[in-house]
Amino acid sequence: EGPQFTDAIDSCTETEDEDICLPINTVNRGGSAAAAAVAADRRLHFWEAMICGAISRSAAQTIMHPANTMKTILQSSRRGPEKTPLSVMSFTKWKHAKHLTRGAGAQLILSIPHGAVNFAVLEFVRRQMNVIVSQSRYADAINRNFGPGMDFLSSALSTICCSVVSTPQMMICDNIMAGTYPNLFSATKNLMKDKGVAGFYTGWWPGIAGKIPSYGLTWTLFEQIKRMRNSMSDRPAKDIENSIMGCMASATTVCVMIPMDTVKTRLVTQLNYPDLVPYNGINDCFKRVLKEEGIGAFYRGLTPRLLSVVPMIGIQFGFYEFTKKLMLAKDHKTSIEPARGRMTKAEMKRREEEAEEERSREARLLQEMAMEVAADDDQPFPAPFPKKKGWWAKK
């Protein structure tokens, strides 16, 4: 799993006709010059980010669901008396492989609100942070020195807000994948029956404790890799390049955070082992797994975790960029003016001065052209002098 990333640094896209410079609070993940021009006008609205996030998250999680199910089964498997622990090779046998599609429908349904809230809140938080920073005289120094910290903070805030919908998804889907419940209806009914609404948030603390550093580290690594890439090339990153950079960041994060993910999965799915002594919190789970099963138990799900998360980030990026461009394409066709409420007073004044200067330049050109035509010996009548407010001066 992973967050959605946005670029928080100034960038300029060079075209054949002109240089298009994007403000500091503009997202530009690469693509054509037209897309960059659209991005310079405005960012996605909140509801647009929700749609793009819902599509990209649900598509990515559904496609990679079998690998995620394998990871969950391996992590939740507890060694009982005279029981051999499962491994990746165990799923070459049909009796284990047939379980890899468990919970696919529930994952698809529940990943839609998860992706919508995650992407929309992430875009909103980062935009507000950039607006605040851009009003400071030390904006460049703040972004240069505290950029990674701002990336981590915005991801943490988004993760906390998103936990309202992501925690029930985790509780339901992880228990279905682990075999505790057979389907979405059964999981929802039993979790509600046992503890009410609180039953859906039993794994909130271990989930949030794992997701904040995981999502934040992935986001921060992605931004640093992207800044390194931008320092070596003036060309905007393409969608496939962003996907590759996201995969690199997520692969590094998975290797670092897999022990915490294993602890989270054990706590969430321990209802599947009523005969064994339950874990009493994160510390107790970590100590007992280390003592009873060894350090290798934490990395038992590393391979399927990498196989599920790394491609999922790439798929998520691809779908998000595609849907985002579709959303912005209509603005490029209709030339929608940028919202003034999103610009500072200095930016608004600068744009007004540039517009006035352009109007004056066009008026001077028309005047010179009219004088040349009037001076032509073959011209029977003098050309009319163009008025500044005439209809042709506006062409």
C-alpha positions as CSV (number, residue, x, y, z in Angstrom):
1,E,0.0,0.0,0.0
2,G,1.1,3.5,-0.5
3,P,0.0,7.2,-0.6
4,Q,-0.4,9.4,-3.5
5,F,2.4,11.7,-4.2
6,T,2.5,15.3,-5.3
7,D,5.3,17.6,-6.4
8,A,5.8,20.6,-4.2
9,I,8.7,22.4,-5.9
10,D,8.8,25.0,-8.6
11,S,9.2,23.7,-12.1
12,C,9.4,25.1,-15.6
13,T,8.5,23.3,-18.8
14,E,10.2,24.5,-21.9
15,T,8.2,24.4,-25.1
16,E,9.0,25.5,-28.6
17,D,7.1,28.8,-28.2
18,E,7.5,29.7,-24.6
19,D,8.6,28.7,-21.1
20,I,5.7,27.6,-18.9
21,C,6.6,28.1,-15.2
22,L,4.5,26.5,-12.6
23,P,3.9,28.1,-9.2
24,I,5.1,26.4,-6.0
25,N,1.7,24.9,-5.2
26,T,1.2,23.3,-8.6
27,V,1.4,19.6,-9.2
28,N,3.3,18.5,-12.3
29,R,4.1,14.8,-12.6
30,G,5.3,15.0,-16.1
31,G,3.6,14.6,-19.5
32,S,3.1,17.0,-22.4
33,A,3.5,20.7,-22.4
34,A,-0.3,21.1,-22.8
35,A,-0.8,19.1,-19.5
36,A,1.8,21.4,-17.8
37,A,0.0,24.5,-19.0
38,V,-3.3,23.1,-17.6
39,A,-1.6,22.3,-14.3
40,A,-0.3,25.9,-14.2
41,D,-3.9,27.1,-14.2
42,R,-5.3,25.1,-11.3
43,R,-5.1,21.8,-9.4
44,L,-7.8,19.2,-9.1
45,H,-10.9,20.1,-7.2
46,F,-11.6,18.1,-4.1
47,W,-14.3,16.0,-5.7
48,E,-12.1,15.4,-8.8
49,A,-9.3,14.1,-6.6
50,M,-11.8,11.8,-4.9
51,I,-12.8,10.4,-8.2
52,C,-9.3,9.9,-9.5
53,G,-8.2,8.4,-6.1
54,A,-11.2,6.0,-6.0
55,I,-10.5,4.7,-9.5
56,S,-6.7,4.3,-9.1
57,R,-6.8,2.8,-5.6
58,S,-9.6,0.3,-6.4
59,A,-8.0,-0.8,-9.7
60,A,-4.5,-1.2,-8.1
61,Q,-5.7,-3.1,-5.0
62,T,-8.0,-5.4,-7.0
63,I,-5.3,-6.3,-9.6
64,M,-2.8,-7.1,-6.9
65,H,-5.2,-8.8,-4.5
66,P,-3.9,-12.4,-4.9
67,A,-0.4,-11.3,-3.8
68,N,-1.8,-9.3,-0.9
69,T,-3.8,-12.4,0.2
70,M,-0.7,-14.5,0.1
71,K,1.1,-12.0,2.3
72,T,-1.8,-11.9,4.8
73,I,-2.0,-15.7,5.0
74,L,1.7,-16.0,5.6
75,Q,1.9,-13.3,8.2
76,S,-1.2,-14.4,10.1
77,S,-0.2,-18.1,10.2
78,R,0.8,-19.0,13.7
79,R,2.9,-22.0,14.5
80,G,1.0,-24.5,16.6
81,P,2.1,-27.8,18.0
82,E,3.5,-30.1,15.3
83,K,2.6,-27.6,12.6
84,T,4.9,-26.6,9.8
85,P,4.7,-22.9,8.9
86,L,3.5,-21.9,5.5
87,S,5.9,-20.5,2.9
88,V,5.6,-19.0,-0.6
89,M,6.2,-22.4,-2.2
90,S,3.2,-23.7,-0.3
91,F,1.0,-21.8,-2.7
92,T,2.1,-23.9,-5.6
93,K,-0.3,-26.5,-4.3
94,W,-4.0,-26.0,-5.2
95,K,-5.3,-26.4,-1.7
96,H,-3.5,-23.2,-0.8
97,A,-3.6,-21.4,-4.1
98,K,-7.4,-21.6,-4.3
99,H,-7.6,-19.2,-1.3
100,L,-5.7,-16.3,-3.1
101,T,-9.0,-14.8,-4.4
102,R,-10.6,-14.7,-1.0
103,G,-12.0,-11.2,-0.3
104,A,-11.4,-9.8,-3.8
105,G,-15.0,-8.4,-4.0
106,A,-14.8,-6.9,-0.5
107,Q,-11.4,-5.3,-1.4
108,L,-12.8,-3.8,-4.6
109,I,-15.9,-2.3,-2.8
110,L,-14.0,-1.0,0.3
111,S,-11.0,0.4,-1.6
112,I,-13.2,2.9,-3.4
113,P,-14.0,5.2,-0.4
114,H,-10.4,4.5,0.9
115,G,-8.8,5.8,-2.3
116,A,-11.2,8.7,-2.6
117,V,-10.6,10.0,0.9
118,N,-6.8,9.3,0.8
119,F,-6.1,11.2,-2.4
120,A,-8.4,14.1,-1.8
121,V,-7.2,14.8,1.7
122,L,-3.5,14.4,0.7
123,E,-3.9,16.9,-2.2
124,F,-5.8,19.3,0.0
125,V,-3.3,19.2,3.0
126,R,-0.3,19.6,0.7
127,R,-1.9,22.5,-1.1
128,Q,-2.7,24.3,2.1
129,M,0.8,23.8,3.4
130,N,2.3,25.2,0.1
131,V,0.0,28.2,0.2
132,I,1.2,29.0,3.8
133,V,4.8,28.6,2.9
134,S,4.6,30.6,-0.3
135,Q,3.5,33.7,1.6
136,S,6.8,33.7,3.5
137,R,9.8,35.6,2.3
138,Y,11.8,32.5,3.2
139,A,9.7,30.2,1.0
140,D,12.7,28.9,-1.1
141,A,14.8,28.1,2.0
142,I,11.8,26.4,3.8
143,N,11.1,24.2,0.8
144,R,14.8,23.4,0.3
145,N,15.5,22.6,4.0
146,F,12.2,21.3,5.3
147,G,10.6,19.9,2.2
148,P,11.0,16.2,3.3
149,G,9.6,17.1,6.7
150,M,6.6,18.8,5.1
151,D,6.1,15.7,2.9
152,F,6.1,13.4,5.9
153,L,3.8,15.6,7.9
154,S,1.2,16.0,5.2
155,S,1.2,12.2,4.6
156,A,0.8,11.6,8.4
157,L,-2.2,14.0,8.6
158,S,-3.8,12.4,5.5
159,T,-3.3,8.9,6.9
160,I,-4.9,9.8,10.2
161,C,-8.0,11.3,8.4
162,C,-8.1,8.3,6.0
163,S,-8.1,5.9,8.9
164,V,-11.8,6.5,9.4
165,V,-12.4,4.4,6.3
166,S,-9.1,2.5,5.9
167,T,-9.3,0.8,9.3
168,P,-12.7,-0.9,8.7
169,Q,-11.4,-2.0,5.3
170,M,-8.3,-3.5,6.9
171,M,-10.3,-5.3,9.6
172,I,-12.8,-6.8,7.1
173,C,-10.5,-7.7,4.3
174,D,-7.6,-9.0,6.4
175,N,-9.9,-11.3,8.3
176,I,-11.6,-12.6,5.1
177,M,-8.2,-13.2,3.5
178,A,-6.9,-15.0,6.6
179,G,-10.0,-17.2,6.6
180,T,-11.7,-15.9,9.7
181,Y,-14.8,-15.0,7.8
182,P,-16.0,-16.2,4.4
183,N,-17.2,-13.0,2.8
184,L,-18.0,-9.3,3.3
185,F,-21.5,-9.8,4.7
186,S,-20.4,-12.3,7.2
187,A,-17.4,-10.2,8.3
188,T,-19.5,-7.1,8.7
189,K,-22.2,-9.0,10.6
190,N,-19.9,-10.7,13.1
191,L,-17.6,-7.7,13.7
192,M,-20.7,-5.6,14.5
193,K,-22.3,-8.4,16.6
194,D,-19.2,-8.9,18.8
195,K,-18.2,-5.3,19.6
196,G,-20.5,-3.0,17.7
197,V,-19.0,-0.2,15.6
198,A,-15.9,-0.4,17.8
199,G,-15.3,-3.8,16.3
200,F,-14.3,-2.3,13.0
201,Y,-11.7,-0.1,14.7
202,T,-10.1,-2.8,16.9
203,G,-6.9,-2.7,14.8
204,W,-6.8,1.1,14.6
205,W,-3.8,1.7,16.7
206,P,-1.5,-1.0,15.2
207,G,-2.8,0.0,11.8
208,I,-2.1,3.7,12.2
209,A,1.2,3.0,13.9
210,G,2.4,1.1,10.9
211,K,0.8,3.2,8.2
212,I,2.1,6.6,9.3
213,P,5.8,5.8,9.1
214,S,5.2,3.5,6.1
215,Y,3.2,6.0,4.0
216,G,5.3,9.0,5.2
217,L,8.6,7.2,4.4
218,T,7.4,6.2,1.0
219,W,6.2,9.7,0.2
220,T,9.4,11.3,1.4
221,L,11.6,8.9,-0.5
222,F,9.6,9.4,-3.6
223,E,10.0,13.2,-3.4
224,Q,13.7,12.9,-2.8
225,I,14.2,10.5,-5.7
226,K,12.1,12.8,-7.9
227,R,14.1,15.9,-6.9
228,M,17.4,14.1,-7.7
229,R,15.9,13.1,-11.1
230,N,14.8,16.7,-11.8
231,S,18.3,18.0,-11.0
232,M,19.8,15.8,-13.7
233,S,17.2,16.5,-16.4
234,D,15.2,19.6,-17.5
235,R,12.6,17.4,-19.1
236,P,9.4,16.8,-17.0
237,A,9.1,13.2,-15.7
238,K,6.9,11.0,-17.7
239,D,4.1,8.9,-16.1
240,I,6.1,5.7,-16.4
241,E,9.1,7.4,-14.8
242,N,7.0,8.5,-11.9
243,S,5.7,5.0,-11.5
244,I,9.3,3.6,-11.5
245,M,10.3,6.1,-8.9
246,G,7.3,5.3,-6.8
247,C,8.2,1.6,-7.0
248,M,11.7,2.3,-5.9
249,A,10.5,4.2,-2.9
250,S,7.8,1.6,-1.9
251,A,10.3,-1.3,-2.2
252,T,12.7,0.4,0.2
253,T,9.9,1.2,2.6
254,V,8.5,-2.4,2.5
255,C,11.9,-3.8,3.5
256,V,12.2,-1.4,6.4
257,M,8.6,-1.7,7.7
258,I,7.8,-5.4,7.1
259,P,8.2,-6.3,10.9
260,M,5.6,-3.7,11.9
261,D,3.3,-4.9,9.1
262,T,3.6,-8.5,10.4
263,V,2.7,-7.4,14.0
264,K,-0.3,-5.4,12.6
265,T,-1.6,-8.4,10.7
266,R,-1.1,-10.8,13.7
267,L,-3.2,-8.4,15.9
268,V,-5.9,-7.9,13.4
269,T,-6.3,-11.6,12.5
270,Q,-5.8,-13.3,15.9
271,L,-9.5,-14.1,16.1
272,N,-8.7,-16.9,13.6
273,Y,-6.8,-18.7,16.4
274,P,-9.2,-18.9,19.4
275,D,-7.3,-21.9,20.9
276,L,-4.0,-19.9,21.2
277,V,-3.2,-17.3,23.8
278,P,-4.1,-13.9,22.2
279,Y,-1.6,-11.1,21.9
280,N,-1.9,-8.2,24.3
281,G,-0.9,-5.2,22.2
282,I,2.0,-4.3,19.9
283,N,4.8,-4.8,22.4
284,D,3.5,-8.2,23.6
285,C,3.1,-9.4,20.0
286,F,6.5,-8.3,18.9
287,K,8.2,-9.9,21.9
288,R,6.3,-13.2,21.7
289,V,6.8,-13.6,17.9
290,L,10.5,-12.9,18.3
291,K,10.8,-15.4,21.2
292,E,8.6,-18.2,20.0
293,E,9.2,-18.1,16.2
294,G,12.4,-16.1,15.7
295,I,13.2,-13.0,13.7
296,G,12.5,-14.8,10.4
297,A,8.8,-14.8,11.2
298,F,8.7,-11.1,10.7
299,Y,10.0,-11.5,7.2
300,R,7.9,-14.5,6.2
301,G,5.6,-12.3,4.1
302,L,8.3,-10.1,2.6
303,T,8.3,-11.7,-0.9
304,P,4.5,-11.5,-1.5
305,R,4.5,-8.1,0.2
306,L,7.0,-6.8,-2.4
307,L,5.1,-8.5,-5.2
308,S,1.9,-6.9,-4.1
309,V,2.9,-3.4,-3.0
310,V,5.6,-2.4,-5.5
311,P,3.5,-3.1,-8.7
312,M,0.4,-1.7,-6.9
313,I,2.2,1.6,-6.5
314,G,3.1,1.7,-10.2
315,I,-0.5,0.8,-11.2
316,Q,-1.9,3.4,-8.8
317,F,0.3,6.1,-10.3
318,G,-0.6,5.1,-13.9
319,F,-4.4,5.1,-13.3
320,Y,-4.2,8.4,-11.2
321,E,-2.2,10.2,-13.9
322,F,-4.6,9.0,-16.6
323,T,-7.8,10.0,-14.8
324,K,-6.2,13.3,-13.7
325,K,-5.4,14.2,-17.3
326,L,-9.0,13.4,-18.3
327,M,-10.3,15.7,-15.6
328,L,-8.0,18.6,-16.7
329,A,-8.5,18.0,-20.4
330,K,-11.9,19.8,-20.4
331,D,-10.2,22.9,-18.8
332,H,-7.6,22.9,-21.6
333,K,-10.3,22.8,-24.2
334,T,-12.5,25.5,-22.7
335,S,-9.7,27.7,-21.4
336,I,-11.2,28.0,-17.9
337,E,-9.7,31.0,-16.0
338,P,-7.8,30.0,-12.8
339,A,-9.6,30.7,-9.6
340,R,-8.4,34.0,-8.1
341,G,-8.9,32.7,-4.6
342,R,-6.0,30.4,-5.0
343,M,-3.5,33.2,-5.9
344,T,-1.7,35.6,-3.6
345,K,-2.3,39.4,-4.1
346,A,1.2,39.7,-5.6
347,E,0.5,37.0,-8.1
348,M,-2.9,38.5,-9.1
349,K,-1.2,42.0,-9.5
350,R,1.6,40.5,-11.6
351,R,-0.9,38.7,-13.9
352,E,-2.9,41.9,-14.4
353,E,0.2,43.9,-15.3
354,E,1.2,41.2,-17.8
355,A,-2.2,41.3,-19.4
356,E,-2.2,45.1,-19.6
357,E,1.3,45.0,-21.2
358,E,0.1,42.4,-23.7
359,R,-2.9,44.6,-24.7
360,S,-0.6,47.6,-25.1
361,R,1.8,45.7,-27.3
362,E,-1.0,44.5,-29.6
363,A,-2.3,48.0,-29.9
364,R,1.1,49.3,-30.9
365,L,1.5,46.6,-33.5
366,L,-1.9,47.4,-35.0
367,Q,-1.1,51.1,-35.1
368,E,2.2,50.5,-36.9
369,M,0.5,48.2,-39.4
370,A,-2.2,50.8,-40.1
371,M,0.4,53.5,-40.6
372,E,2.3,51.4,-43.1
373,V,-0.8,50.6,-45.1
374,A,-1.8,54.3,-45.1
375,A,1.7,55.2,-46.5
376,D,1.4,52.8,-49.4
377,D,1.1,54.6,-52.7
378,D,-1.2,51.9,-54.1
379,Q,-3.7,52.3,-51.2
380,P,-6.6,54.5,-52.5
381,F,-7.9,55.3,-49.0
382,P,-6.1,55.7,-45.8
383,A,-6.4,52.8,-43.4
384,P,-8.5,53.6,-40.3
385,F,-6.6,54.3,-37.1
386,P,-7.3,51.5,-34.7
387,K,-8.9,52.5,-31.5
388,K,-7.7,50.9,-28.2
389,K,-11.2,49.7,-27.4
390,G,-12.2,48.8,-31.0
391,W,-13.3,45.3,-31.8
392,W,-10.4,44.6,-34.0
393,A,-7.9,45.7,-31.4
394,K,-9.1,42.8,-29.3
395,K,-8.5,40.2,-32.0
